[in-house]
Amino acid sequence: MTREETISFSEPLVGLATRGASTRDRLRALFDAAVDAVSAARSMPRNIPTSQHGRTAVIAVGKAAADMMGVAQSRAANPLPGLLVTRHGHLPTGLAAWPGVETIEAGHPYPDDNSVLAAQKALAIATQLEAGDHLLFLLSGGGSALLAAPADGVSLTDKQQVTRALLQSGATIEEINCVRKHLSTIKGGRLAVAAGAAKVTTWIISDIPGDDPSFVSSGPTVADDTSLEMAREIVAKYGITCPEPVMRALKDLANETPAADSLGLAGCDTVVIARARDALAAARTAAESHGYRVTDLGDQLQAESRHLGASHAALARRLAQDGHARAIISGGETTVTVQNKAGRGGRNMEYLLGLAIALNGAPGIFALACDTDGIDGTENAAGAIITPDTLERARAAGIDPAEHLTSNNAYLFFEALGDLVITGPTLTNVNDFRVILIENERPEGKD
C-alpha cells in the first residue's frame, strides 16, 4: 500500500488494491459505528436545562466541546452565553459563532498559555453567577490540559514538566489526574465551588475506564476522593523528579481538594451521557450484522499496550480454531512506558505492533485499534490496521517490527506500510477502540 492510500474519512476504502481490503472496510465500519454512537448529537439530552428566573451560562471543555456546544445552542430556547475550550485543530471548519460565546483553542496533551487563559475565563464566568443562576458544564476528555490554573507557586513550565513525566511513566489516567487535581485551582471540584450558590449541571462524555466522573478531565465540577498524600505516593511510585515548587505544592494543605459538602458541591447535578461501553455496544451490533460471533472484553482495559496486544494475540489464535468468524472488541485506555523520548507512536499503535508480532502472520486475523478522538498519542493518526501479511510486508521493505516497538516508533512503522487510520478530529472521545476480526466462514448471506 502506498502513502497515498492511507485510510482517512475523506477517502473511501472501497477500491483499495490491497489484500484484505474487504475486511479493512469492515474494520473501519465498526470504528465509524462506535464513534457515531457517542457523538454529541446522539448522546446529549433533548432538553437543555436553564434557569427559570436568573442567568444561564454554558461552558464546554474538551475534545468534544465544539459539537457539545453546537448541540446545546441548537436545542436551547434562547442563545446561551459562555465559553468553548478545545484542543488546537479541533474546531470544525466554518464553525458558526454563537452570540456571547468566546472560543479558545489550547494545548493538549501539554497545557500552554491559552490553557491558562481558558481556565481564567472559566473561573470568571463561574464567580459571576449568583443564587438562581445556572451553569451548564459540558465536559469531555482532554480538559486536564485545556484548563490549566496552576496552584500557588507552581508555574506553567512546572506543570508542563510534570505532565510530560507522568504521561511517559506508564501511570494510569486516574493516577495522572490525581496529581493534576492537587496542582490546580480549577480541577477537583474547584470550578463548581467558584460558582457558589448557582446551580451546576455537568454533562460528561467519558474517556475514563470505569467512567468515574471525578477523573474525566480531572473533574472541575465534581467532588474528589483523592488526597495530597495519594498524589505524593503516585509521584514516588513512578520515580518522577518534580520541580521543587511542585513538591512544595503537594505538601501544602491549601491544595487539598474541596470537601464534597463545601458550598453545595455535593448537590451538583452530574450525568455521564456517553461512555466507551456505548461505543462497544454499537460495534457489537454492527459486527453481528456481518455474521461475526462477538467476544466483548469490556471497556476498562488498562494494561501496558504491547503486553495487551500479545495477550489478545493468544486469545485470537485460540478462538480462530473453531472455524467461526469472530470479532473481539475492547475499550479502555492502555499505557505506554516510554523508553525513547524521541519516538513517534501512540498506545493504540503500540498495541497493534505488539499484536502483529505475537500473531506472526497467523492466517485470517485482522485488527484495528484507534483512539475515538481521532488522535493516537500526539500524531495525526487515530491508530492503524494490521493484516495477516503485516510482518511480511514490513520485512520485504526492510522494516524491523521489533526494533520499531522497542524504540516507541510504532507510528513510523505503520506510516511506512500505509496502514495508518487518519480521521482528523472526530469531535468526541471515549478513549481507545480495538477490534480483531477472525475471518473464518460466516453464515450464508452475510458478507
C-alpha positions as CSV (number, residue, x, y, z in Angstrom):
1,M,0.0,0.0,0.0
2,T,1.4,3.4,-0.9
3,R,1.4,6.5,1.4
4,E,-1.4,8.0,-0.8
5,E,-3.6,5.1,0.1
6,T,-3.5,5.8,3.9
7,I,-7.0,5.4,5.2
8,S,-9.0,8.6,6.1
9,F,-12.6,9.8,6.5
10,S,-12.2,11.8,3.3
11,E,-11.0,8.8,1.2
12,P,-13.4,5.8,0.9
13,L,-11.8,2.4,1.5
14,V,-13.7,0.7,-1.4
15,G,-11.4,0.1,-4.3
16,L,-8.1,0.0,-2.5
17,A,-5.9,-2.6,-4.3
18,T,-4.7,-4.4,-1.2
19,R,-5.1,-7.9,0.1
20,G,-7.9,-8.0,2.7
21,A,-9.5,-4.7,1.5
22,S,-13.0,-6.0,2.3
23,T,-12.0,-6.8,5.8
24,R,-10.5,-3.3,6.1
25,D,-13.9,-2.0,5.1
26,R,-15.5,-3.9,7.9
27,L,-12.9,-2.8,10.4
28,R,-13.5,0.9,9.6
29,A,-17.2,0.4,9.5
30,L,-17.1,-0.9,13.1
31,F,-14.9,2.0,14.2
32,D,-17.2,4.5,12.5
33,A,-20.3,2.9,14.1
34,A,-18.6,3.1,17.5
35,V,-17.7,6.8,17.1
36,D,-21.1,7.8,15.8
37,A,-22.8,6.2,18.8
38,V,-21.0,8.5,21.2
39,S,-21.4,11.7,19.2
40,A,-22.9,14.8,21.0
41,A,-25.9,14.7,18.7
42,R,-26.7,11.2,19.7
43,S,-25.9,11.4,23.4
44,M,-26.9,14.8,24.7
45,P,-30.4,15.1,26.2
46,R,-33.0,17.0,24.1
47,N,-34.0,19.4,26.9
48,I,-31.3,21.9,27.8
49,P,-31.5,23.0,31.5
50,T,-31.7,26.7,32.0
51,S,-32.5,29.0,34.9
52,Q,-36.2,29.9,35.2
53,H,-35.6,33.3,36.9
54,G,-31.8,34.0,36.6
55,R,-29.0,33.8,34.1
56,T,-27.8,30.6,32.4
57,A,-24.2,30.2,31.2
58,V,-22.6,27.3,29.3
59,I,-19.0,26.2,29.4
60,A,-17.9,23.4,27.0
61,V,-14.4,21.9,27.5
62,G,-12.7,19.0,25.9
63,K,-12.2,17.3,22.5
64,A,-15.9,17.1,22.0
65,A,-16.5,20.7,23.1
66,A,-17.4,22.1,19.7
67,D,-20.1,19.6,19.0
68,M,-21.4,19.7,22.5
69,M,-21.7,23.5,22.4
70,G,-23.3,23.3,19.0
71,V,-26.0,20.8,20.1
72,A,-26.7,22.8,23.3
73,Q,-27.2,26.0,21.4
74,S,-29.4,24.3,18.7
75,R,-31.6,22.8,21.4
76,A,-31.8,25.7,23.8
77,A,-34.8,28.1,23.6
78,N,-32.5,31.1,23.5
79,P,-28.8,31.7,22.8
80,L,-26.6,30.8,25.8
81,P,-23.6,32.9,26.6
82,G,-20.4,31.2,27.7
83,L,-17.1,29.7,26.8
84,L,-15.9,26.9,24.4
85,V,-12.4,25.4,25.0
86,T,-11.0,22.7,22.8
87,R,-7.7,21.4,21.5
88,H,-5.8,23.2,18.7
89,G,-7.3,22.0,15.5
90,H,-10.5,20.6,17.0
91,L,-12.8,23.3,15.7
92,P,-14.8,22.3,12.6
93,T,-14.1,24.4,9.5
94,G,-16.7,27.1,9.2
95,L,-18.0,26.8,12.7
96,A,-20.7,29.3,13.3
97,A,-20.2,31.9,16.0
98,W,-22.7,32.0,18.8
99,P,-23.7,35.3,20.5
100,G,-21.8,35.8,23.7
101,V,-19.7,32.6,23.4
102,E,-15.9,33.0,23.4
103,T,-13.9,30.3,21.8
104,I,-10.3,29.3,22.8
105,E,-8.1,26.6,21.3
106,A,-5.5,25.4,23.8
107,G,-2.6,22.9,24.2
108,H,-3.0,19.2,24.5
109,P,-1.6,16.9,25.9
110,Y,0.5,19.6,27.4
111,P,-1.0,22.8,28.7
112,D,0.0,26.1,27.1
113,D,-0.6,29.8,27.7
114,N,-4.1,29.5,26.2
115,S,-4.9,26.8,28.7
116,V,-4.2,29.2,31.5
117,L,-6.3,31.9,29.8
118,A,-9.1,29.4,29.3
119,A,-9.1,28.5,33.0
120,Q,-9.1,32.1,34.0
121,K,-12.1,32.8,31.7
122,A,-14.0,29.7,33.0
123,L,-13.4,30.8,36.6
124,A,-14.5,34.3,35.9
125,I,-17.8,33.1,34.4
126,A,-18.4,30.9,37.4
127,T,-17.6,33.5,40.0
128,Q,-20.1,36.0,38.4
129,L,-23.0,33.6,38.9
130,E,-25.4,34.1,41.8
131,A,-28.2,32.2,43.5
132,G,-30.9,31.5,41.0
133,D,-28.4,31.3,38.1
134,H,-27.4,28.1,36.3
135,L,-24.1,26.8,34.9
136,L,-24.3,24.1,32.3
137,F,-20.9,22.5,32.1
138,L,-20.3,20.3,29.0
139,L,-17.2,18.1,29.6
140,S,-15.2,15.6,27.6
141,G,-11.7,14.2,27.6
142,G,-8.7,16.5,27.2
143,G,-9.8,19.1,29.7
144,S,-7.0,18.5,32.1
145,A,-4.6,20.1,29.7
146,L,-7.0,22.6,28.2
147,L,-7.8,24.2,31.6
148,A,-4.6,25.0,33.4
149,A,-4.8,27.0,36.6
150,P,-1.6,26.2,38.5
151,A,-1.6,26.1,42.2
152,D,0.1,29.0,44.1
153,G,3.8,28.9,43.5
154,V,3.6,26.5,40.6
155,S,4.4,27.8,37.1
156,L,3.0,26.7,33.7
157,T,6.5,25.3,32.9
158,D,6.4,23.3,36.1
159,K,3.0,21.8,35.2
160,Q,4.2,21.0,31.6
161,Q,7.3,19.2,33.0
162,V,5.2,17.1,35.5
163,T,2.6,16.3,32.9
164,R,5.2,15.1,30.4
165,A,6.8,12.9,33.0
166,L,3.5,11.4,34.1
167,L,2.4,10.7,30.6
168,Q,5.7,8.9,29.8
169,S,5.8,7.0,33.0
170,G,3.2,4.3,32.4
171,A,0.9,5.7,35.0
172,T,-2.9,5.2,34.6
173,I,-5.1,8.2,33.7
174,E,-6.6,8.1,37.2
175,E,-3.1,8.4,38.7
176,I,-2.1,11.2,36.4
177,N,-5.3,13.1,37.1
178,C,-5.0,12.6,40.9
179,V,-1.7,14.5,40.7
180,R,-3.1,17.2,38.4
181,K,-6.0,17.9,40.7
182,H,-3.7,18.8,43.5
183,L,-1.6,21.2,41.4
184,S,-4.6,23.2,40.3
185,T,-7.1,25.9,41.3
186,I,-9.8,24.8,39.0
187,K,-9.8,20.9,39.0
188,G,-11.1,18.6,41.6
189,G,-14.4,20.4,42.0
190,R,-13.0,23.9,42.4
191,L,-14.9,25.3,39.4
192,A,-18.2,24.3,40.9
193,V,-17.1,25.8,44.2
194,A,-16.4,29.1,42.3
195,A,-20.0,29.1,41.1
196,G,-21.1,29.5,44.7
197,A,-24.9,29.2,45.2
198,A,-25.6,28.9,41.4
199,K,-26.9,25.5,40.2
200,V,-24.3,23.5,38.3
201,T,-25.3,20.8,35.8
202,T,-22.5,18.8,34.3
203,W,-22.9,16.5,31.2
204,I,-19.9,14.3,30.5
205,I,-18.7,12.3,27.5
206,S,-16.4,10.0,29.5
207,D,-12.9,8.8,28.3
208,I,-12.1,7.3,31.7
209,P,-12.2,3.5,32.2
210,G,-14.9,2.8,34.7
211,D,-16.5,6.3,34.0
212,D,-15.8,7.9,37.4
213,P,-16.8,11.5,36.5
214,S,-14.4,12.9,39.0
215,F,-11.5,11.8,36.8
216,V,-12.8,13.0,33.4
217,S,-10.6,16.0,32.7
218,S,-9.8,15.9,36.4
219,G,-13.4,16.8,37.4
220,P,-13.6,20.6,37.6
221,T,-17.2,20.4,38.9
222,V,-17.1,17.0,40.6
223,A,-16.2,16.2,44.2
224,D,-12.8,14.5,44.6
225,D,-12.0,11.5,46.8
226,T,-8.2,11.5,46.3
227,S,-5.7,13.3,48.5
228,L,-2.4,15.1,48.5
229,E,-0.9,12.0,50.2
230,M,-2.1,9.9,47.3
231,A,-0.6,12.3,44.8
232,R,2.7,12.2,46.5
233,E,2.7,8.4,46.5
234,I,2.0,8.3,42.8
235,V,4.9,10.6,42.1
236,A,7.2,8.4,44.2
237,K,5.8,5.2,42.7
238,Y,6.9,6.2,39.2
239,G,10.2,7.8,40.2
240,I,9.2,11.2,38.9
241,T,11.5,14.0,39.6
242,C,9.4,17.1,40.2
243,P,10.4,20.7,40.3
244,E,10.8,21.9,43.8
245,P,7.7,24.2,43.6
246,V,5.6,21.1,42.7
247,M,6.8,19.1,45.6
248,R,6.1,22.1,47.9
249,A,2.6,22.3,46.5
250,L,1.9,18.6,47.0
251,K,2.7,19.1,50.7
252,D,0.7,22.3,51.2
253,L,-2.7,21.5,52.8
254,A,-4.1,24.5,50.9
255,N,-4.0,22.4,47.8
256,E,-6.2,19.6,49.2
257,T,-9.3,19.3,47.0
258,P,-12.6,20.7,48.4
259,A,-14.8,18.6,50.6
260,A,-17.9,17.3,48.8
261,D,-20.2,19.4,51.0
262,S,-18.3,22.7,50.6
263,L,-20.5,25.4,49.2
264,G,-23.1,22.9,47.9
265,L,-20.7,20.9,45.8
266,A,-22.4,17.7,46.8
267,G,-25.6,19.0,45.3
268,C,-24.2,19.5,41.8
269,D,-26.1,17.5,39.1
270,T,-23.6,15.3,37.2
271,V,-24.5,12.9,34.4
272,V,-22.3,10.8,32.2
273,I,-24.1,10.9,28.9
274,A,-21.8,8.8,26.7
275,R,-19.1,6.2,27.5
276,A,-16.9,3.5,26.0
277,R,-19.5,0.8,26.6
278,D,-21.9,2.7,24.3
279,A,-19.4,2.6,21.5
280,L,-18.7,-1.1,22.1
281,A,-22.4,-1.9,22.0
282,A,-22.8,-0.2,18.7
283,A,-19.8,-2.0,17.3
284,R,-21.1,-5.3,18.6
285,T,-24.4,-4.8,16.8
286,A,-22.7,-3.9,13.6
287,A,-20.3,-6.9,13.8
288,E,-23.2,-9.3,14.5
289,S,-25.0,-7.9,11.4
290,H,-22.0,-9.1,9.4
291,G,-22.2,-12.6,10.8
292,Y,-19.4,-12.4,13.4
293,R,-19.7,-14.0,16.8
294,V,-18.6,-11.3,19.2
295,T,-16.4,-11.6,22.2
296,D,-16.6,-8.3,24.3
297,L,-13.7,-7.9,26.6
298,G,-15.1,-4.7,28.2
299,D,-14.3,-1.1,28.3
300,Q,-11.9,-0.9,31.2
301,L,-8.6,-2.5,29.9
302,Q,-5.6,-0.6,31.1
303,A,-2.5,-2.8,30.7
304,E,0.8,-1.9,29.0
305,S,-0.1,-1.5,25.3
306,R,2.3,-4.0,23.8
307,H,1.6,-6.6,26.5
308,L,-2.1,-6.4,25.9
309,G,-1.6,-6.8,22.2
310,A,0.4,-10.0,22.9
311,S,-2.3,-11.3,25.2
312,H,-5.0,-10.6,22.6
313,A,-3.0,-12.4,20.0
314,A,-3.1,-15.6,22.1
315,L,-6.9,-15.2,22.6
316,A,-7.4,-14.7,18.8
317,R,-5.4,-17.8,17.9
318,R,-7.4,-19.8,20.3
319,L,-10.8,-18.6,19.1
320,A,-9.7,-19.0,15.4
321,Q,-9.6,-22.7,15.9
322,D,-13.3,-23.3,16.0
323,G,-13.9,-22.2,12.4
324,H,-16.3,-19.4,13.1
325,A,-16.0,-15.8,12.0
326,R,-15.3,-13.9,15.2
327,A,-14.9,-10.3,16.4
328,I,-13.1,-9.4,19.6
329,I,-13.8,-5.9,20.8
330,S,-12.5,-3.9,23.7
331,G,-12.1,-0.4,25.0
332,G,-10.3,1.4,27.8
333,E,-7.0,3.3,28.0
334,T,-3.8,1.3,27.8
335,T,-0.5,2.7,28.9
336,V,3.0,3.1,27.3
337,T,6.2,3.3,29.3
338,V,8.3,5.4,27.0
339,Q,11.9,4.4,26.6
340,N,12.7,6.6,23.6
341,K,11.5,10.1,24.3
342,A,12.1,11.0,20.7
343,G,10.0,8.1,19.5
344,R,6.8,8.6,17.4
345,G,3.9,6.4,18.3
346,G,0.7,6.1,20.3
347,R,-0.7,3.5,22.6
348,N,-3.1,2.0,20.0
349,M,-0.3,1.7,17.5
350,E,2.0,0.0,20.1
351,Y,-0.9,-2.4,20.9
352,L,-1.2,-3.3,17.3
353,L,2.5,-3.8,16.7
354,G,2.7,-6.0,19.8
355,L,-0.4,-7.9,18.5
356,A,1.1,-8.3,15.0
357,I,4.5,-9.6,16.3
358,A,2.7,-12.1,18.6
359,L,0.4,-13.3,15.8
360,N,3.4,-13.7,13.5
361,G,1.3,-13.8,10.3
362,A,-1.4,-16.1,11.7
363,P,-3.9,-16.5,8.8
364,G,-7.3,-14.8,8.7
365,I,-6.7,-12.4,11.6
366,F,-7.0,-8.7,11.1
367,A,-7.3,-5.8,13.6
368,L,-7.9,-2.1,14.1
369,A,-7.0,0.0,17.2
370,C,-7.8,3.7,17.3
371,D,-8.4,6.5,19.7
372,T,-12.0,7.6,19.3
373,D,-11.0,11.3,19.3
374,G,-9.0,10.7,16.1
375,I,-5.6,11.3,17.6
376,D,-3.5,8.5,19.0
377,G,-0.7,10.0,21.2
378,T,0.5,13.2,19.6
379,E,0.5,12.2,16.0
380,N,-2.1,12.9,13.2
381,A,-3.4,9.3,13.1
382,A,-6.3,7.8,15.1
383,G,-4.5,4.5,15.0
384,A,-3.8,1.8,12.4
385,I,-4.8,-1.6,10.9
386,I,-2.9,-4.9,10.8
387,T,-3.4,-7.7,8.4
388,P,-2.0,-11.3,8.2
389,D,0.7,-10.0,5.9
390,T,1.8,-7.0,8.0
391,L,5.1,-8.5,9.1
392,E,5.8,-10.0,5.7
393,R,5.3,-6.6,4.0
394,A,7.4,-4.9,6.6
395,R,10.3,-7.2,6.3
396,A,10.1,-7.0,2.5
397,A,10.5,-3.3,2.9
398,G,13.5,-3.7,5.2
399,I,11.5,-2.6,8.3
400,D,12.2,-4.3,11.6
401,P,9.0,-4.6,13.6
402,A,10.7,-5.5,16.9
403,E,13.1,-2.5,16.7
404,H,10.2,-0.1,16.0
405,L,8.3,-1.4,19.0
406,T,11.4,-1.2,21.3
407,S,12.1,2.4,20.2
408,N,8.5,3.5,20.6
409,N,8.2,4.2,16.9
410,A,5.0,2.4,16.0
411,Y,3.7,5.4,14.1
412,L,6.7,5.3,11.7
413,F,6.2,1.5,11.2
414,F,2.5,1.9,10.2
415,E,3.2,5.1,8.2
416,A,5.8,3.3,6.1
417,L,3.3,0.5,5.3
418,G,0.5,2.9,4.6
419,D,-1.7,1.3,7.3
420,L,-2.4,4.4,9.4
421,V,-6.1,5.3,10.0
422,I,-6.3,9.1,9.6
423,T,-9.7,10.6,10.5
424,G,-9.0,14.0,11.7
425,P,-10.7,15.1,15.0
426,T,-13.9,13.1,15.5
427,L,-15.3,15.7,18.0
428,T,-16.0,13.0,20.6
429,N,-13.8,11.0,22.9
430,V,-14.5,7.8,24.8
431,N,-10.9,6.6,24.6
432,D,-9.5,3.5,22.8
433,F,-11.5,1.3,20.5
434,R,-10.0,-2.1,19.4
435,V,-11.4,-4.8,17.2
436,I,-9.9,-8.1,16.0
437,L,-11.7,-9.8,13.1
438,I,-11.1,-13.6,12.6
439,E,-12.1,-14.3,9.0
440,N,-13.4,-17.8,9.1
441,E,-16.7,-18.8,7.3
442,R,-19.7,-16.6,8.0
443,P,-23.3,-17.7,7.7
444,E,-24.8,-17.7,4.1
445,G,-26.0,-14.2,3.2
446,K,-23.5,-12.4,5.4
447,D,-20.8,-10.6,3.5
